[in-house]
Amino acid sequence: MKLYIILASFLVAQISSAQEADLITTEKVWSLEDCITYAIENNITVKDATLNKNISEVDYSKAKSARLPDLFGSASQGFSSGTTIDPITSDYVSDEIHNTNLGINSSMTLFKGNQLSNQI
């Protein structure tokens, strides 16, 4: 059993050294232009500035759309059934009631202390 463990560890060591040798022979030589291109593409400050620009564009669009009116709509429908006693004839009467509700609501800010213009 110990012999198998020793052979397995020897094979793993041989495979890893062969892979390291392959990595050493395939390393890329970086030129100055490659280094500058890589630095620009992976610069955190540049990526942060790009994200801040995108956030600012979204905020600008949101501030402009705050001047537009809002429109909301709703709809609901209900059904109920039951039996009651008719007070005149004393008979059981089955009733079915259907109801439908529709609603539309709209709002618009006319003046908000000049905040809308300042946000834009």
C-alpha positions in Angstrom: 0.0 0.0 0.0 2.8 2.4 0.9 4.4 1.6 -2.5 1.3 2.8 -4.3 1.2 6.1 -2.4 4.9 6.7 -3.2 4.4 5.9 -6.9 1.3 8.2 -7.0 3.1 11.1 -5.4 6.0 10.6 -7.8 3.7 10.7 -10.8 2.0 13.8 -9.5 5.3 15.5 -9.0 6.4 14.6 -12.6 3.2 15.9 -14.1 3.3 19.2 -12.2 7.0 19.8 -13.2 6.1 19.1 -16.8 3.3 21.6 -16.7 5.6 24.2 -15.1 8.1 23.6 -17.9 5.3 24.2 -20.5 4.3 27.4 -18.8 7.9 28.7 -18.7 8.3 28.1 -22.5 5.0 29.7 -23.4 5.4 32.9 -21.4 4.6 36.1 -23.4 7.2 38.8 -23.7 5.5 42.1 -23.0 6.4 45.2 -25.1 6.0 48.7 -23.8 2.9 49.2 -26.0 1.3 45.9 -24.5 2.0 47.2 -21.0 0.4 50.6 -21.6 -2.7 49.0 -23.3 -3.1 46.5 -20.5 -2.8 49.3 -17.9 -5.4 51.5 -19.6 -7.9 48.6 -20.1 -7.5 47.5 -16.4 -7.1 50.8 -14.7 -9.5 51.0 -11.7 -9.6 54.8 -11.9 -10.7 54.7 -15.5 -13.4 52.1 -14.8 -14.6 54.1 -11.8 -14.9 57.2 -14.0 -16.8 55.3 -16.6 -19.3 54.0 -14.0 -19.7 57.4 -12.5 -20.5 58.8 -16.0 -23.1 56.1 -16.6 -24.7 56.8 -13.2 -24.8 60.6 -14.0 -26.5 59.8 -17.3 -29.2 57.8 -15.5 -29.7 60.5 -12.9 -30.0 63.1 -15.6 -32.7 61.1 -17.4 -34.5 60.5 -14.1 -34.5 64.2 -13.3 -35.9 65.1 -16.7 -38.6 62.5 -16.5 -39.7 63.9 -13.0 -41.4 66.8 -14.9 -43.7 64.4 -16.8 -47.1 63.4 -15.4 -47.7 60.0 -13.8 -50.5 57.8 -14.9 -51.8 54.8 -13.0 -54.6 52.4 -13.8 -56.2 49.6 -11.9 -59.0 47.0 -12.5 -60.6 44.5 -10.3 -63.5 42.1 -10.7 -65.5 40.2 -8.0 -68.1 37.5 -7.8 -70.2 36.5 -4.8 -73.2 34.2 -4.4 -75.4 33.3 -1.6 -79.0 32.5 -0.4 -81.3 34.7 1.5 -84.9 34.5 2.6 -87.3 36.7 0.8 -89.2 38.6 3.5 -92.4 38.8 1.5 -92.7 35.2 0.3 -90.5 33.5 2.9 -88.8 31.5 0.1 -85.1 30.9 -0.2 -83.7 33.1 -3.0 -80.2 32.5 -4.5 -78.4 35.7 -5.4 -75.3 36.1 -7.6 -73.5 39.5 -7.5 -70.9 40.5 -10.0 -68.9 43.7 -9.6 -66.2 45.3 -11.7 -64.1 48.3 -10.6 -61.9 50.4 -12.9 -59.8 53.3 -11.9 -57.4 55.7 -13.5 -55.2 58.2 -11.5 -52.8 60.8 -12.8 -50.6 63.3 -11.0 -48.1 66.0 -12.1 -45.8 68.2 -10.1 -46.4 71.8 -11.0 -43.8 73.5 -8.8 -41.5 72.0 -6.2 -39.5 75.0 -5.0 -37.4 74.9 -8.2 -35.9 71.5 -7.2 -36.7 69.9 -10.5 -34.7 72.5 -12.5 -31.8 72.3 -10.0 -31.7 68.5 -10.2 -31.5 68.6 -14.0 
